[in-house]
Structure formats: structure tokens, C-alpha cells
Amino acid sequence: MQKFSHKKSVAPIEVIETDAPQLNCDGGKGPLGHPRVFLTVNKEGFVDCPYCGKHYQLAKGASASSAH
């Protein structure tokens, strides 16, 4: 009898360090990516892309507030 695992293999979340509190994400895979979305880093210093789940982390010493 063959045993099957119900555990799913989950790829690790990609963490990208950024100096800018506002950025955009298109999935990074050219035509296989996703629509470009514009994101703003939150007070805690990070933001996650709602499409691909990339985790953007504000670099140490960078400000989460915008100069605009």
C-alpha cells in the first residue's frame, strides 16, 4: 500500500529590501507576471504584494514616510 502525504510544499516567500516607502510590483516574470500594482510600506516597515506574495521590507535607516 502506498502512503500519501497531505502536506503541501510551500515555496518560501521572497523578501525584497527597499529604500523607498512607495514601490510597484509586477511579479517580475515578464509576460508570466501579474498586473503592476503600486504599494506603500506600512508603519511596521513592510508591505506584501496581494498578487504574488513578495514581501517588501524597508531597509534599515530608510524612512517609512513619504517626502511627497
C-alpha positions in Angstrom: 0.0 0.0 0.0 1.3 3.4 -1.0 1.3 6.2 1.6 0.5 9.8 0.5 1.4 12.9 2.4 -1.2 15.6 2.8 1.4 18.2 3.5 1.8 20.7 0.7 5.2 22.0 -0.3 5.1 25.8 0.0 7.8 27.9 -1.6 9.4 30.4 0.7 8.2 33.9 0.5 10.6 36.2 -1.4 11.8 39.1 0.8 13.0 42.2 -1.1 14.7 45.0 0.8 13.7 48.5 -0.4 14.8 52.1 0.4 11.6 53.6 -1.0 8.3 53.6 1.0 6.4 53.5 -2.3 7.1 50.9 -4.9 5.5 48.8 -7.6 5.4 45.1 -8.2 4.6 43.2 -11.5 5.6 39.7 -10.3 9.0 40.0 -12.0 8.4 37.3 -14.6 7.7 39.4 -17.7 4.6 38.2 -19.5 4.1 35.5 -16.8 4.0 38.1 -14.0 0.8 39.9 -12.9 -0.7 43.4 -13.4 1.5 46.1 -11.9 0.3 47.2 -8.5 1.5 50.2 -6.6 2.3 49.6 -2.9 3.1 51.7 0.2 5.2 50.4 3.1 3.2 50.4 6.3 4.2 51.8 9.7 5.8 48.5 10.7 8.2 48.9 7.7 6.9 46.3 5.2 4.2 45.5 2.6 3.2 42.3 0.9 2.1 42.1 -2.8 -1.5 40.9 -2.9 -0.9 39.0 -6.2 2.4 37.2 -5.7 3.1 37.5 -2.0 6.5 39.1 -2.3 7.4 40.7 1.0 8.9 44.1 0.6 10.9 45.2 3.7 12.1 48.7 4.3 15.8 48.9 4.6 17.3 49.8 8.0 17.7 53.6 8.2 15.1 54.3 5.5 12.0 56.3 6.4 8.5 54.8 6.0 7.1 58.3 5.5 7.0 59.8 2.0 8.7 63.1 1.1 5.8 64.0 -1.3 
